């Protein structure tokens, strides 16, 4: 089912569930995601691809993570929690995340495949790891830390 159709279906369900715990947060988050995708469709003069939708969702997740960090630094825990709830809802529309074991195995394979031995070759290894984990959601920062540790 296309993402916009799924969002519309979930939007209707969230509207019907008003009054239940977490329903308002779910409703506002789904509206925000749907609006972002619709804007991308209009800006791109036509429907965007599934890959572009996933990139957009990943961008929205990253925005939520950054905002939660900033709220915590500012002493606003309630707002940070709200951002994390939105992040979890958005992530539910992304493909499954790669496990830590899958990431480590992909890093080992990429290092062996590229023959990288120094941190100067980190970019090459990063590209190989991301191509091996294509289709799965992965945290680039986590991959970067693990590759850096492996090549150090």
C-alpha positions, 0 to 999 in steps of 0.5 A: 500500500502506498505510504500516502494511502496508509497515512490516510487510513491511519489518520482516520483511525487516529481521529476515531480514537480521540480521547484515548491515550496517545491519540492526539500525538499520533493524530498530529504526527500523522498530519505533519508527515502527510503534509510533508509528503504532500509538499514534496509531491507539489515541490517536485512536480509530481509524486515522489518515489518510495526511496524519496519518501523514505529519505523524507521520513528519515529527515523528519526522524533526525529533526526529532532527535536533534530537537529532543537533544536541544530540549534536554540541554535547555531543561525542557524534558516534557518537550523532549519526550513529545519529540521522542513520541513523534519520532517513534510514530514516524519510525513506524512508517520506515522499514525495519532497522538493521540490528547491531549484529547486522551492522557489525557484519556489514562493516566487517564485510565492507572492510574486507571487500575494500581492503581498507586499513586506515581511517583515511579510507573511512568514506569508502567503507561507509559507502560499502556498508550503506550499500550492504544495508540498503532498504534497512533503516540505520543510524549513520552516526552509529555506523561511523563510530563503529567504522572509525573504531574498526579502522583505528 
